[in-house]
Amino acid sequence: MKRPFLQSTLRELHLVVKAPRLWATFAAVVLIFWVTGPYGTAERLAVVPRLGFWLVLHAVTWAIAIVSAVLANGLLREKVASGFVRMMIGAAVASIPIGLVTTAIGSATFSAIPTVADVMTDIATGLFLSLLFCTLTWMTMNTEFALELNDAGTTQSRPTRPGNRRPATRLFSRRRAGYRCFCA
């Protein structure tokens, strides 16, 4: 029995957002942008405002990309077999609002009036970066996410382990004959 689209999509969004690897990837990307100061932000912003700029920009754009990817996954599940391809389609579609938001945040931060060329450049950059970060996120989340959600949109039960321990947190369990590894 299929669940309604909205319920399934919200559940999937919850699974994505609660993944620690997503937040680790997000933090690493923000840190890289903060330290390197690309697009002239190193010259135009002090250290703390630059962190705020990149944190806000990435928080908003990643939220757009995640919601778009989850919606694309739900809408295209019947038509596209690969979860990665569905996620990439969602990321590509997200590049337009990401470009618009990037232009708006940049214009507000630097008190600049955007031109059509600026908007188009931000959309093209948004497309490239959205696909790049989507791929990076897929690579870092894939094993954990695949255990939580299969391509049919239903939860898969995790393999049961003695003491209900997860291999990432407890690799060894005390047995009579010594220690036994629970590596998969």
Secondary structure, 3 states (H helix, E strand, C coil): CCCCHHHHHHHHHHHHHCCHHHHHHHHHHHHHHHHHCCCCHHHHCCHHHHHHHHHHHHHHHHHHHHHHHHHHHHHHCCCCCCHHHHHHHHHHHHHHHHHHHHHHHHHHHHCCCCCHHHHHHHHHHHHHHHHHHHHHHHHHHHHHHHHHECCCCCECCCCCCHHHCCCCCCCEEEECCEEEECCC
